[in-house]
Amino acid sequence: MSMTPQELEDRLIDFAVIVIDVVESLPNTRAGNHIAGQLVRSGTSPAPNYAESRGAESRRDFLHKVKIALKELRESFVWLKVIDRKSLVDASDISAAIKECDELIAIFVTTAKTTDS
């Protein structure tokens, strides 16, 4: 399935909303607050980074911004897995977030490889 750049950007925005929902449901504990801070930063940054890549000045600039988004998605994936393994939020909520993050990572890996070749 092929996606337009706008559809991918919208999907990243939807992912950021999912992340915010997960963060808001974390417990108000030392660990919960730490994870919340880390995840809200990494999980909400791929959308604006991808938006910036769409206006890149060169192929190299585009690739750099795509790789930043990919890095942030990978970090988000790890935090979501930590939340899941520690059972900090409802399992069904976190499994959907993990699945979406994994799919977005796959899209960005392919994009980076295609752009870099």
C-alpha positions in Angstrom: 0.0 0.0 0.0 1.4 3.3 -1.1 0.8 6.5 1.0 1.0 10.1 -0.1 3.4 12.3 1.9 0.3 14.0 3.5 -1.2 10.7 4.5 2.1 9.7 6.2 2.3 13.0 7.9 -1.3 12.6 9.2 -0.4 9.1 10.4 2.5 10.5 12.3 0.2 13.1 13.9 -2.2 10.4 14.9 0.7 8.5 16.4 1.7 11.6 18.4 -1.9 11.7 19.7 -1.7 8.1 20.7 1.5 8.7 22.5 0.0 11.7 24.4 -2.9 9.4 25.5 -0.5 6.8 26.7 1.6 9.4 28.6 -1.5 10.9 30.2 -2.5 7.4 31.5 0.9 6.7 33.1 1.0 6.6 36.9 2.1 9.7 38.8 5.2 8.0 40.2 8.9 8.7 39.8 9.2 6.1 37.1 6.0 7.0 35.4 6.9 10.7 35.2 10.4 9.9 33.9 9.0 7.6 31.2 6.3 10.1 30.4 8.8 12.9 29.8 11.0 10.8 27.6 8.1 9.3 25.6 6.2 12.6 25.0 9.4 14.1 23.5 10.4 11.1 21.3 6.8 10.2 20.3 5.7 13.6 19.3 8.8 14.7 17.4 8.6 12.4 14.3 5.6 14.3 12.8 7.2 17.7 12.8 10.6 16.2 11.7 8.8 14.5 8.8 7.0 17.8 8.0 10.4 19.5 7.8 11.7 16.8 5.5 9.0 17.5 3.1 10.5 21.0 2.6 14.1 19.8 2.5 16.5 21.8 0.5 18.3 18.8 -0.9 18.2 15.0 -1.0 20.8 14.9 1.8 18.8 17.3 3.9 15.7 15.1 3.4 17.6 12.0 4.4 18.9 13.6 7.5 15.5 14.7 8.7 14.0 11.3 7.9 16.7 9.6 9.9 16.0 11.9 12.8 12.3 10.9 12.7 13.4 7.2 12.5 15.7 7.7 15.5 12.8 9.2 17.5 10.4 6.4 16.5 12.9 3.8 17.6 13.3 5.5 21.0 9.5 5.6 21.3 9.3 1.9 20.5 11.6 1.1 23.4 9.7 3.3 25.9 6.4 1.7 24.8 7.9 -1.8 25.3 9.1 -0.8 28.8 5.6 0.4 29.6 4.1 -2.8 28.3 6.6 -5.1 30.2 6.0 -3.2 33.4 2.2 -3.2 32.8 2.0 0.5 33.5 -1.1 1.0 31.3 -3.9 -1.1 29.9 -2.4 -3.9 27.6 -4.8 -3.2 24.7 -3.9 0.5 24.6 -0.2 -0.1 24.6 -0.2 -3.0 22.1 -1.9 -0.7 19.5 0.7 2.0 20.1 3.5 -0.6 19.8 2.1 -2.0 16.5 1.7 1.5 15.0 5.2 2.5 16.0 6.6 -0.7 14.6 4.8 -0.1 11.3 6.1 3.5 11.1 9.6 2.4 11.8 9.4 0.0 8.8 8.1 2.8 6.6 11.0 5.1 7.6 13.6 2.4 7.2 12.4 1.8 3.7 12.3 5.5 3.0 15.8 6.0 4.3 17.2 3.1 2.3 15.4 4.2 -0.9 16.7 7.8 -0.5 20.2 6.7 0.3 20.6 4.5 -2.7 
